[in-house]
């Protein structure tokens, strides 16, 4: 069987933490900031940890776990 290719989009969007969790950017900050509350904009800064059920799918695309 040939090796599974890495999905380039996954490589750019996600990172692994030292404990094996998947880090991702916060959703909902691309456009439409006027309708969002200041609290939502503040809370959505930086990175967040992906839910384990979604992370399992991402890991098959990139990390081959």
mmCIF file as Biopython writes it, N, C-alpha, C and O atoms, coordinates in Angstrom:
data_model
#
loop_
_atom_site.group_PDB
_atom_site.id
_atom_site.type_symbol
_atom_site.label_atom_id
_atom_site.label_alt_id
_atom_site.label_comp_id
_atom_site.label_asym_id
_atom_site.label_entity_id
_atom_site.label_seq_id
_atom_site.pdbx_PDB_ins_code
_atom_site.Cartn_x
_atom_site.Cartn_y
_atom_site.Cartn_z
_atom_site.occupancy
_atom_site.B_iso_or_equiv
_atom_site.auth_seq_id
_atom_site.auth_asym_id
_atom_site.pdbx_PDB_model_num
ATOM 1   N N  . UNK A ? 1  ? 0.834   -1.202 0.000  1.0 0.0 1  A 1 
ATOM 2   C CA . UNK A ? 1  ? 0.000   0.000  0.000  1.0 0.0 1  A 1 
ATOM 3   C C  . UNK A ? 1  ? 0.869   1.252  0.000  1.0 0.0 1  A 1 
ATOM 4   O O  . UNK A ? 1  ? 1.864   1.318  0.722  1.0 0.0 1  A 1 
ATOM 5   N N  . UNK A ? 2  ? 0.497   2.250  -0.810 1.0 0.0 2  A 1 
ATOM 6   C CA . UNK A ? 2  ? 1.257   3.505  -0.767 1.0 0.0 2  A 1 
ATOM 7   C C  . UNK A ? 2  ? 0.977   4.266  0.524  1.0 0.0 2  A 1 
ATOM 8   O O  . UNK A ? 2  ? -0.048  4.060  1.174  1.0 0.0 2  A 1 
ATOM 9   N N  . UNK A ? 3  ? 1.900   5.142  0.877  1.0 0.0 3  A 1 
ATOM 10  C CA . UNK A ? 3  ? 1.720   5.964  2.073  1.0 0.0 3  A 1 
ATOM 11  C C  . UNK A ? 3  ? 0.624   6.986  1.839  1.0 0.0 3  A 1 
ATOM 12  O O  . UNK A ? 3  ? 0.421   7.446  0.715  1.0 0.0 3  A 1 
ATOM 13  N N  . UNK A ? 4  ? -0.090  7.344  2.917  1.0 0.0 4  A 1 
ATOM 14  C CA . UNK A ? 4  ? -1.138  8.352  2.821  1.0 0.0 4  A 1 
ATOM 15  C C  . UNK A ? 4  ? -0.502  9.737  2.788  1.0 0.0 4  A 1 
ATOM 16  O O  . UNK A ? 4  ? 0.341   10.064 3.623  1.0 0.0 4  A 1 
ATOM 17  N N  . UNK A ? 5  ? -0.910  10.538 1.827  1.0 0.0 5  A 1 
ATOM 18  C CA . UNK A ? 5  ? -0.334  11.889 1.725  1.0 0.0 5  A 1 
ATOM 19  C C  . UNK A ? 5  ? -0.877  12.792 2.821  1.0 0.0 5  A 1 
ATOM 20  O O  . UNK A ? 5  ? -2.030  12.668 3.234  1.0 0.0 5  A 1 
ATOM 21  N N  . UNK A ? 6  ? -0.028  13.703 3.286  1.0 0.0 6  A 1 
ATOM 22  C CA . UNK A ? 6  ? -0.448  14.706 4.250  1.0 0.0 6  A 1 
ATOM 23  C C  . UNK A ? 6  ? -1.363  15.714 3.561  1.0 0.0 6  A 1 
ATOM 24  O O  . UNK A ? 6  ? -1.084  16.158 2.447  1.0 0.0 6  A 1 
ATOM 25  N N  . UNK A ? 7  ? -2.449  16.066 4.227  1.0 0.0 7  A 1 
ATOM 26  C CA . UNK A ? 7  ? -3.336  17.104 3.687  1.0 0.0 7  A 1 
ATOM 27  C C  . UNK A ? 7  ? -2.701  18.462 3.968  1.0 0.0 7  A 1 
ATOM 28  O O  . UNK A ? 7  ? -2.509  18.833 5.126  1.0 0.0 7  A 1 
ATOM 29  N N  . UNK A ? 8  ? -2.378  19.198 2.918  1.0 0.0 8  A 1 
ATOM 30  C CA . UNK A ? 8  ? -1.657  20.462 3.086  1.0 0.0 8  A 1 
ATOM 31  C C  . UNK A ? 8  ? -2.459  21.483 3.873  1.0 0.0 8  A 1 
ATOM 32  O O  . UNK A ? 8  ? -1.890  22.272 4.628  1.0 0.0 8  A 1 
ATOM 33  N N  . UNK A ? 9  ? -3.790  21.477 3.703  1.0 0.0 9  A 1 
ATOM 34  C CA . UNK A ? 9  ? -4.609  22.456 4.428  1.0 0.0 9  A 1 
ATOM 35  C C  . UNK A ? 9  ? -4.571  22.185 5.931  1.0 0.0 9  A 1 
ATOM 36  O O  . UNK A ? 9  ? -4.576  23.126 6.724  1.0 0.0 9  A 1 
ATOM 37  N N  . UNK A ? 10 ? -4.535  20.921 6.329  1.0 0.0 10 A 1 
ATOM 38  C CA . UNK A ? 10 ? -4.481  20.569 7.743  1.0 0.0 10 A 1 
ATOM 39  C C  . UNK A ? 10 ? -3.146  20.986 8.334  1.0 0.0 10 A 1 
ATOM 40  O O  . UNK A ? 10 ? -3.080  21.459 9.468  1.0 0.0 10 A 1 
ATOM 41  N N  . UNK A ? 11 ? -2.090  20.810 7.565  1.0 0.0 11 A 1 
ATOM 42  C CA . UNK A ? 11 ? -0.748  21.174 8.008  1.0 0.0 11 A 1 
ATOM 43  C C  . UNK A ? 11 ? -0.658  22.661 8.346  1.0 0.0 11 A 1 
ATOM 44  O O  . UNK A ? 11 ? 0.069   23.050 9.260  1.0 0.0 11 A 1 
ATOM 45  N N  . UNK A ? 12 ? -1.394  23.487 7.610  1.0 0.0 12 A 1 
ATOM 46  C CA . UNK A ? 12 ? -1.334  24.936 7.813  1.0 0.0 12 A 1 
ATOM 47  C C  . UNK A ? 12 ? -2.249  25.412 8.944  1.0 0.0 12 A 1 
ATOM 48  O O  . UNK A ? 12 ? -1.992  26.459 9.538  1.0 0.0 12 A 1 
ATOM 49  N N  . UNK A ? 13 ? -3.303  24.668 9.250  1.0 0.0 13 A 1 
ATOM 50  C CA . UNK A ? 13 ? -4.323  25.160 10.171 1.0 0.0 13 A 1 
ATOM 51  C C  . UNK A ? 13 ? -4.211  24.655 11.593 1.0 0.0 13 A 1 
ATOM 52  O O  . UNK A ? 13 ? -4.752  25.274 12.509 1.0 0.0 13 A 1 
ATOM 53  N N  . UNK A ? 14 ? -3.521  23.546 11.800 1.0 0.0 14 A 1 
ATOM 54  C CA . UNK A ? 14 ? -3.519  22.914 13.118 1.0 0.0 14 A 1 
ATOM 55  C C  . UNK A ? 14 ? -2.107  22.624 13.590 1.0 0.0 14 A 1 
ATOM 56  O O  . UNK A ? 14 ? -1.192  22.453 12.785 1.0 0.0 14 A 1 
ATOM 57  N N  . UNK A ? 15 ? -1.938  22.572 14.917 1.0 0.0 15 A 1 
ATOM 58  C CA . UNK A ? 15 ? -0.669  22.197 15.544 1.0 0.0 15 A 1 
ATOM 59  C C  . UNK A ? 15 ? -0.983  21.228 16.674 1.0 0.0 15 A 1 
ATOM 60  O O  . UNK A ? 15 ? -2.092  21.222 17.208 1.0 0.0 15 A 1 
ATOM 61  N N  . UNK A ? 16 ? 0.006   20.404 17.035 1.0 0.0 16 A 1 
ATOM 62  C CA . UNK A ? 16 ? -0.159  19.479 18.158 1.0 0.0 16 A 1 
ATOM 63  C C  . UNK A ? 16 ? 0.473   20.064 19.407 1.0 0.0 16 A 1 
ATOM 64  O O  . UNK A ? 16 ? 1.527   20.696 19.338 1.0 0.0 16 A 1 
ATOM 65  N N  . UNK A ? 17 ? -0.172  19.854 20.554 1.0 0.0 17 A 1 
ATOM 66  C CA . UNK A ? 17 ? 0.440   20.218 21.827 1.0 0.0 17 A 1 
ATOM 67  C C  . UNK A ? 17 ? 1.349   19.065 22.263 1.0 0.0 17 A 1 
ATOM 68  O O  . UNK A ? 17 ? 1.352   18.000 21.647 1.0 0.0 17 A 1 
ATOM 69  N N  . UNK A ? 18 ? 2.116   19.291 23.329 1.0 0.0 18 A 1 
ATOM 70  C CA . UNK A ? 18 ? 3.036   18.266 23.808 1.0 0.0 18 A 1 
ATOM 71  C C  . UNK A ? 18 ? 2.290   17.029 24.291 1.0 0.0 18 A 1 
ATOM 72  O O  . UNK A ? 18 ? 2.819   15.919 24.220 1.0 0.0 18 A 1 
ATOM 73  N N  . UNK A ? 19 ? 1.064   17.211 24.782 1.0 0.0 19 A 1 
ATOM 74  C CA . UNK A ? 19 ? 0.294   16.066 25.284 1.0 0.0 19 A 1 
ATOM 75  C C  . UNK A ? 19 ? -0.530  15.402 24.191 1.0 0.0 19 A 1 
ATOM 76  O O  . UNK A ? 19 ? -1.258  14.448 24.467 1.0 0.0 19 A 1 
ATOM 77  N N  . UNK A ? 20 ? -0.431  15.888 22.948 1.0 0.0 20 A 1 
ATOM 78  C CA . UNK A ? 20 ? -1.114  15.232 21.837 1.0 0.0 20 A 1 
ATOM 79  C C  . UNK A ? 20 ? -2.460  15.812 21.461 1.0 0.0 20 A 1 
ATOM 80  O O  . UNK A ? 20 ? -3.149  15.259 20.605 1.0 0.0 20 A 1 
ATOM 81  N N  . UNK A ? 21 ? -2.855  16.926 22.088 1.0 0.0 21 A 1 
ATOM 82  C CA . UNK A ? 21 ? -4.115  17.566 21.715 1.0 0.0 21 A 1 
ATOM 83  C C  . UNK A ? 21 ? -3.887  18.431 20.479 1.0 0.0 21 A 1 
ATOM 84  O O  . UNK A ? 21 ? -2.753  18.794 20.164 1.0 0.0 21 A 1 
ATOM 85  N N  . UNK A ? 22 ? -4.972  18.754 19.784 1.0 0.0 22 A 1 
ATOM 86  C CA . UNK A ? 22 ? -4.881  19.554 18.562 1.0 0.0 22 A 1 
ATOM 87  C C  . UNK A ? 22 ? -5.261  20.996 18.878 1.0 0.0 22 A 1 
ATOM 88  O O  . UNK A ? 22 ? -6.340  21.260 19.410 1.0 0.0 22 A 1 
ATOM 89  N N  . UNK A ? 23 ? -4.358  21.935 18.544 1.0 0.0 23 A 1 
ATOM 90  C CA . UNK A ? 23 ? -4.635  23.358 18.705 1.0 0.0 23 A 1 
ATOM 91  C C  . UNK A ? 23 ? -5.145  23.908 17.384 1.0 0.0 23 A 1 
ATOM 92  O O  . UNK A ? 23 ? -4.696  23.502 16.312 1.0 0.0 23 A 1 
ATOM 93  N N  . UNK A ? 24 ? -6.094  24.844 17.477 1.0 0.0 24 A 1 
ATOM 94  C CA . UNK A ? 24 ? -6.633  25.470 16.271 1.0 0.0 24 A 1 
ATOM 95  C C  . UNK A ? 24 ? -6.960  26.924 16.561 1.0 0.0 24 A 1 
ATOM 96  O O  . UNK A ? 24 ? -7.108  27.318 17.717 1.0 0.0 24 A 1 
ATOM 97  N N  . UNK A ? 25 ? -7.070  27.710 15.516 1.0 0.0 25 A 1 
ATOM 98  C CA . UNK A ? 25 ? -7.471  29.094 15.671 1.0 0.0 25 A 1 
ATOM 99  C C  . UNK A ? 25 ? -8.942  29.197 16.026 1.0 0.0 25 A 1 
ATOM 100 O O  . UNK A ? 25 ? -9.735  28.323 15.676 1.0 0.0 25 A 1 
ATOM 101 N N  . UNK A ? 26 ? -9.307  30.270 16.726 1.0 0.0 26 A 1 
ATOM 102 C CA . UNK A ? 26 ? -10.698 30.457 17.107 1.0 0.0 26 A 1 
ATOM 103 C C  . UNK A ? 26 ? -11.560 30.749 15.881 1.0 0.0 26 A 1 
ATOM 104 O O  . UNK A ? 26 ? -11.128 31.431 14.951 1.0 0.0 26 A 1 
ATOM 105 N N  . UNK A ? 27 ? -12.768 30.229 15.895 1.0 0.0 27 A 1 
ATOM 106 C CA . UNK A ? 27 ? -13.706 30.458 14.804 1.0 0.0 27 A 1 
ATOM 107 C C  . UNK A ? 27 ? -14.438 31.787 14.981 1.0 0.0 27 A 1 
ATOM 108 O O  . UNK A ? 27 ? -14.526 32.306 16.094 1.0 0.0 27 A 1 
ATOM 109 N N  . UNK A ? 28 ? -14.959 32.333 13.892 1.0 0.0 28 A 1 
ATOM 110 C CA . UNK A ? 28 ? -15.849 33.485 13.959 1.0 0.0 28 A 1 
ATOM 111 C C  . UNK A ? 28 ? -15.168 34.833 14.026 1.0 0.0 28 A 1 
ATOM 112 O O  . UNK A ? 28 ? -15.762 35.792 14.519 1.0 0.0 28 A 1 
ATOM 113 N N  . UNK A ? 29 ? -13.917 34.941 13.538 1.0 0.0 29 A 1 
ATOM 114 C CA . UNK A ? 29 ? -13.233 36.229 13.614 1.0 0.0 29 A 1 
ATOM 115 C C  . UNK A ? 29 ? -12.756 36.731 12.248 1.0 0.0 29 A 1 
ATOM 116 O O  . UNK A ? 29 ? -11.868 37.581 12.185 1.0 0.0 29 A 1 
ATOM 117 N N  . UNK A ? 30 ? -13.317 36.230 11.181 1.0 0.0 30 A 1 
ATOM 118 C CA . UNK A ? 30 ? -12.869 36.632 9.848  1.0 0.0 30 A 1 
ATOM 119 C C  . UNK A ? 30 ? -13.521 37.935 9.386  1.0 0.0 30 A 1 
ATOM 120 O O  . UNK A ? 30 ? -12.861 38.798 8.808  1.0 0.0 30 A 1 
ATOM 121 N N  . UNK A ? 31 ? -14.789 38.063 9.640  1.0 0.0 31 A 1 
ATOM 122 C CA . UNK A ? 31 ? -15.509 39.269 9.198  1.0 0.0 31 A 1 
ATOM 123 C C  . UNK A ? 31 ? -16.744 39.427 10.063 1.0 0.0 31 A 1 
ATOM 124 O O  . UNK A ? 31 ? -17.070 38.543 10.855 1.0 0.0 31 A 1 
ATOM 125 N N  . UNK A ? 32 ? -17.443 40.571 9.912  1.0 0.0 32 A 1 
ATOM 126 C CA . UNK A ? 32 ? -18.677 40.789 10.663 1.0 0.0 32 A 1 
ATOM 127 C C  . UNK A ? 32 ? -18.442 41.129 12.122 1.0 0.0 32 A 1 
ATOM 128 O O  . UNK A ? 32 ? -19.240 40.751 12.980 1.0 0.0 32 A 1 
ATOM 129 N N  . UNK A ? 33 ? -17.347 41.847 12.421 1.0 0.0 33 A 1 
ATOM 130 C CA . UNK A ? 33 ? -17.027 42.147 13.815 1.0 0.0 33 A 1 
ATOM 131 C C  . UNK A ? 33 ? -18.002 43.147 14.449 1.0 0.0 33 A 1 
ATOM 132 O O  . UNK A ? 33 ? -18.148 43.183 15.670 1.0 0.0 33 A 1 
ATOM 133 N N  . UNK A ? 34 ? -18.656 43.943 13.629 1.0 0.0 34 A 1 
ATOM 134 C CA . UNK A ? 34 ? -19.567 44.951 14.206 1.0 0.0 34 A 1 
ATOM 135 C C  . UNK A ? 34 ? -20.732 44.303 14.936 1.0 0.0 34 A 1 
ATOM 136 O O  . UNK A ? 34 ? -21.204 44.831 15.942 1.0 0.0 34 A 1 
ATOM 137 N N  . UNK A ? 35 ? -21.192 43.178 14.445 1.0 0.0 35 A 1 
ATOM 138 C CA . UNK A ? 35 ? -22.341 42.537 15.086 1.0 0.0 35 A 1 
ATOM 139 C C  . UNK A ? 35 ? -21.934 41.668 16.272 1.0 0.0 35 A 1 
ATOM 140 O O  . UNK A ? 35 ? -22.805 41.194 17.001 1.0 0.0 35 A 1 
ATOM 141 N N  . UNK A ? 36 ? -20.656 41.449 16.482 1.0 0.0 36 A 1 
ATOM 142 C CA . UNK A ? 36 ? -20.194 40.642 17.605 1.0 0.0 36 A 1 
ATOM 143 C C  . UNK A ? 36 ? -19.935 41.542 18.824 1.0 0.0 36 A 1 
ATOM 144 O O  . UNK A ? 36 ? -19.558 42.705 18.678 1.0 0.0 36 A 1 
ATOM 145 N N  . UNK A ? 37 ? -20.137 41.003 19.990 1.0 0.0 37 A 1 
ATOM 146 C CA . UNK A ? 37 ? -19.896 41.790 21.197 1.0 0.0 37 A 1 
ATOM 147 C C  . UNK A ? 37 ? -18.388 41.895 21.437 1.0 0.0 37 A 1 
ATOM 148 O O  . UNK A ? 37 ? -17.610 41.063 20.972 1.0 0.0 37 A 1 
ATOM 149 N N  . UNK A ? 38 ? -17.999 42.931 22.170 1.0 0.0 38 A 1 
ATOM 150 C CA . UNK A ? 38 ? -16.580 43.090 22.492 1.0 0.0 38 A 1 
ATOM 151 C C  . UNK A ? 38 ? -16.073 41.910 23.310 1.0 0.0 38 A 1 
ATOM 152 O O  . UNK A ? 38 ? -14.920 41.502 23.168 1.0 0.0 38 A 1 
ATOM 153 N N  . UNK A ? 39 ? -16.924 41.367 24.158 1.0 0.0 39 A 1 
ATOM 154 C CA . UNK A ? 39 ? -16.538 40.199 24.954 1.0 0.0 39 A 1 
ATOM 155 C C  . UNK A ? 39 ? -16.237 39.002 24.059 1.0 0.0 39 A 1 
ATOM 156 O O  . UNK A ? 39 ? -15.268 38.278 24.287 1.0 0.0 39 A 1 
ATOM 157 N N  . UNK A ? 40 ? -17.070 38.795 23.043 1.0 0.0 40 A 1 
ATOM 158 C CA . UNK A ? 40 ? -16.836 37.671 22.132 1.0 0.0 40 A 1 
ATOM 159 C C  . UNK A ? 40 ? -15.529 37.851 21.381 1.0 0.0 40 A 1 
ATOM 160 O O  . UNK A ? 40 ? -14.776 36.893 21.205 1.0 0.0 40 A 1 
ATOM 161 N N  . UNK A ? 41 ? -15.251 39.080 20.934 1.0 0.0 41 A 1 
ATOM 162 C CA . UNK A ? 41 ? -14.017 39.348 20.188 1.0 0.0 41 A 1 
ATOM 163 C C  . UNK A ? 41 ? -12.800 39.120 21.079 1.0 0.0 41 A 1 
ATOM 164 O O  . UNK A ? 41 ? -11.805 38.553 20.628 1.0 0.0 41 A 1 
ATOM 165 N N  . UNK A ? 42 ? -12.865 39.551 22.325 1.0 0.0 42 A 1 
ATOM 166 C CA . UNK A ? 42 ? -11.752 39.327 23.258 1.0 0.0 42 A 1 
ATOM 167 C C  . UNK A ? 42 ? -11.550 37.848 23.530 1.0 0.0 42 A 1 
ATOM 168 O O  . UNK A ? 42 ? -10.423 37.352 23.515 1.0 0.0 42 A 1 
ATOM 169 N N  . UNK A ? 43 ? -12.650 37.144 23.780 1.0 0.0 43 A 1 
ATOM 170 C CA . UNK A ? 43 ? -12.553 35.728 24.143 1.0 0.0 43 A 1 
ATOM 171 C C  . UNK A ? 43 ? -12.070 34.856 22.983 1.0 0.0 43 A 1 
ATOM 172 O O  . UNK A ? 43 ? -11.559 33.757 23.202 1.0 0.0 43 A 1 
ATOM 173 N N  . UNK A ? 44 ? -12.229 35.341 21.757 1.0 0.0 44 A 1 
ATOM 174 C CA . UNK A ? 44 ? -11.861 34.537 20.591 1.0 0.0 44 A 1 
ATOM 175 C C  . UNK A ? 44 ? -10.439 34.813 20.113 1.0 0.0 44 A 1 
ATOM 176 O O  . UNK A ? 44 ? -10.078 34.418 19.005 1.0 0.0 44 A 1 
ATOM 177 N N  . UNK A ? 45 ? -9.626  35.482 20.928 1.0 0.0 45 A 1 
ATOM 178 C CA . UNK A ? 45 ? -8.230  35.704 20.549 1.0 0.0 45 A 1 
ATOM 179 C C  . UNK A ? 45 ? -7.426  34.418 20.670 1.0 0.0 45 A 1 
ATOM 180 O O  . UNK A ? 45 ? -7.768  33.525 21.444 1.0 0.0 45 A 1 
ATOM 181 N N  . UNK A ? 46 ? -6.369  34.339 19.905 1.0 0.0 46 A 1 
ATOM 182 C CA . UNK A ? 46 ? -5.409  33.258 20.080 1.0 0.0 46 A 1 
ATOM 183 C C  . UNK A ? 46 ? -5.919  31.910 19.592 1.0 0.0 46 A 1 
ATOM 184 O O  . UNK A ? 46 ? -6.745  31.831 18.683 1.0 0.0 46 A 1 
ATOM 185 N N  . UNK A ? 47 ? -5.412  30.861 20.210 1.0 0.0 47 A 1 
ATOM 186 C CA . UNK A ? 47 ? -5.718  29.495 19.802 1.0 0.0 47 A 1 
ATOM 187 C C  . UNK A ? 47 ? -6.627  28.838 20.840 1.0 0.0 47 A 1 
ATOM 188 O O  . UNK A ? 47 ? -6.775  29.332 21.958 1.0 0.0 47 A 1 
ATOM 189 N N  . UNK A ? 48 ? -7.230  27.718 20.449 1.0 0.0 48 A 1 
ATOM 190 C CA . UNK A ? 48 ? -8.050  26.936 21.363 1.0 0.0 48 A 1 
ATOM 191 C C  . UNK A ? 48 ? -7.783  25.462 21.113 1.0 0.0 48 A 1 
ATOM 192 O O  . UNK A ? 48 ? -7.193  25.098 20.096 1.0 0.0 48 A 1 
ATOM 193 N N  . UNK A ? 49 ? -8.214  24.618 22.031 1.0 0.0 49 A 1 
ATOM 194 C CA . UNK A ? 49 ? -8.032  23.177 21.911 1.0 0.0 49 A 1 
ATOM 195 C C  . UNK A ? 49 ? -9.267  22.583 21.245 1.0 0.0 49 A 1 
ATOM 196 O O  . UNK A ? 49 ? -10.396 22.888 21.631 1.0 0.0 49 A 1 
ATOM 197 N N  . UNK A ? 50 ? -9.052  21.741 20.250 1.0 0.0 50 A 1 
ATOM 198 C CA . UNK A ? 50 ? -10.143 21.124 19.508 1.0 0.0 50 A 1 
ATOM 199 C C  . UNK A ? 50 ? -10.781 20.000 20.330 1.0 0.0 50 A 1 
ATOM 200 O O  . UNK A ? 50 ? -10.109 19.330 21.113 1.0 0.0 50 A 1 
ATOM 201 N N  . UNK A ? 51 ? -12.069 19.810 20.140 1.0 0.0 51 A 1 
ATOM 202 C CA . UNK A ? 51 ? -12.789 18.731 20.819 1.0 0.0 51 A 1 
ATOM 203 C C  . UNK A ? 51 ? -12.195 17.381 20.381 1.0 0.0 51 A 1 
ATOM 204 O O  . UNK A ? 51 ? -11.867 17.202 19.209 1.0 0.0 51 A 1 
ATOM 205 N N  . UNK A ? 52 ? -12.058 16.438 21.318 1.0 0.0 52 A 1 
ATOM 206 C CA . UNK A ? 52 ? -11.387 15.168 20.984 1.0 0.0 52 A 1 
ATOM 207 C C  . UNK A ? 52 ? -12.003 14.405 19.817 1.0 0.0 52 A 1 
ATOM 208 O O  . UNK A ? 52 ? -11.279 13.770 19.051 1.0 0.0 52 A 1 
ATOM 209 N N  . UNK A ? 53 ? -13.327 14.455 19.666 1.0 0.0 53 A 1 
ATOM 210 C CA . UNK A ? 53 ? -13.943 13.716 18.567 1.0 0.0 53 A 1 
ATOM 211 C C  . UNK A ? 53 ? -13.573 14.310 17.213 1.0 0.0 53 A 1 
ATOM 212 O O  . UNK A ? 53 ? -13.417 13.573 16.239 1.0 0.0 53 A 1 
ATOM 213 N N  . UNK A ? 54 ? -13.428 15.639 17.140 1.0 0.0 54 A 1 
ATOM 214 C CA . UNK A ? 54 ? -12.984 16.275 15.900 1.0 0.0 54 A 1 
ATOM 215 C C  . UNK A ? 54 ? -11.480 16.088 15.705 1.0 0.0 54 A 1 
ATOM 216 O O  . UNK A ? 54 ? -11.006 15.919 14.581 1.0 0.0 54 A 1 
ATOM 217 N N  . UNK A ? 55 ? -10.744 16.118 16.803 1.0 0.0 55 A 1 
ATOM 218 C CA . UNK A ? 55 ? -9.293  15.999 16.724 1.0 0.0 55 A 1 
ATOM 219 C C  . UNK A ? 55 ? -8.876  14.647 16.160 1.0 0.0 55 A 1 
ATOM 220 O O  . UNK A ? 55 ? -7.857  14.549 15.475 1.0 0.0 55 A 1 
ATOM 221 N N  . UNK A ? 56 ? -9.649  13.608 16.441 1.0 0.0 56 A 1 
ATOM 222 C CA . UNK A ? 56 ? -9.320  12.278 15.938 1.0 0.0 56 A 1 
ATOM 223 C C  . UNK A ? 56 ? -9.311  12.282 14.405 1.0 0.0 56 A 1 
ATOM 224 O O  . UNK A ? 56 ? -8.453  11.654 13.786 1.0 0.0 56 A 1 
ATOM 225 N N  . UNK A ? 57 ? -10.255 12.983 13.805 1.0 0.0 57 A 1 
ATOM 226 C CA . UNK A ? 57 ? -10.333 13.070 12.346 1.0 0.0 57 A 1 
ATOM 227 C C  . UNK A ? 57 ? -9.147  13.847 11.783 1.0 0.0 57 A 1 
ATOM 228 O O  . UNK A ? 57 ? -8.560  13.447 10.778 1.0 0.0 57 A 1 
ATOM 229 N N  . UNK A ? 58 ? -8.793  14.961 12.433 1.0 0.0 58 A 1 
ATOM 230 C CA . UNK A ? 58 ? -7.683  15.784 11.968 1.0 0.0 58 A 1 
ATOM 231 C C  . UNK A ? 58 ? -6.379  15.000 12.036 1.0 0.0 58 A 1 
ATOM 232 O O  . UNK A ? 58 ? -5.546  15.097 11.135 1.0 0.0 58 A 1 
ATOM 233 N N  . UNK A ? 59 ? -6.201  14.229 13.094 1.0 0.0 59 A 1 
ATOM 234 C CA . UNK A ? 59 ? -4.961  13.466 13.252 1.0 0.0 59 A 1 
ATOM 235 C C  . UNK A ? 59 ? -4.786  12.430 12.148 1.0 0.0 59 A 1 
ATOM 236 O O  . UNK A ? 59 ? -3.657  12.133 11.759 1.0 0.0 59 A 1 
ATOM 237 N N  . UNK A ? 60 ? -5.884  11.875 11.638 1.0 0.0 60 A 1 
ATOM 238 C CA . UNK A ? 60 ? -5.752  10.902 10.543 1.0 0.0 60 A 1 
ATOM 239 C C  . UNK A ? 60 ? -5.280  11.584 9.270  1.0 0.0 60 A 1 
ATOM 240 O O  . UNK A ? 60 ? -4.614  10.958 8.446  1.0 0.0 60 A 1 
ATOM 241 N N  . UNK A ? 61 ? -5.613  12.846 9.098  1.0 0.0 61 A 1 
ATOM 242 C CA . UNK A ? 61 ? -5.186  13.566 7.897  1.0 0.0 61 A 1 
ATOM 243 C C  . UNK A ? 61 ? -3.708  13.942 7.928  1.0 0.0 61 A 1 
ATOM 244 O O  . UNK A ? 61 ? -3.044  13.943 6.891  1.0 0.0 61 A 1 
ATOM 245 N N  . UNK A ? 62 ? -3.201  14.255 9.089  1.0 0.0 62 A 1 
ATOM 246 C CA . UNK A ? 62 ? -1.886  14.861 9.129  1.0 0.0 62 A 1 
ATOM 247 C C  . UNK A ? 62 ? -0.887  14.081 9.962  1.0 0.0 62 A 1 
ATOM 248 O O  . UNK A ? 62 ? 0.223   13.803 9.508  1.0 0.0 62 A 1 
ATOM 249 N N  . UNK A ? 63 ? -1.272  13.728 11.173 1.0 0.0 63 A 1 
ATOM 250 C CA . UNK A ? 63 ? -0.302  13.199 12.115 1.0 0.0 63 A 1 
ATOM 251 C C  . UNK A ? 63 ? -0.185  11.680 12.040 1.0 0.0 63 A 1 
ATOM 252 O O  . UNK A ? 63 ? 0.706   11.102 12.664 1.0 0.0 63 A 1 
ATOM 253 N N  . UNK A ? 64 ? -1.057  11.031 11.297 1.0 0.0 64 A 1 
ATOM 254 C CA . UNK A ? 64 ? -1.021  9.578  11.081 1.0 0.0 64 A 1 
ATOM 255 C C  . UNK A ? 64 ? -0.912  8.821  12.385 1.0 0.0 64 A 1 
ATOM 256 O O  . UNK A ? 64 ? -0.034  7.974  12.550 1.0 0.0 64 A 1 
ATOM 257 N N  . UNK A ? 65 ? -1.813  9.130  13.322 1.0 0.0 65 A 1 
ATOM 258 C CA . UNK A ? 65 ? -1.808  8.472  14.626 1.0 0.0 65 A 1 
ATOM 259 C C  . UNK A ? 65 ? -2.779  7.305  14.610 1.0 0.0 65 A 1 
ATOM 260 O O  . UNK A ? 65 ? -2.927  6.612  15.616 1.0 0.0 65 A 1 
#
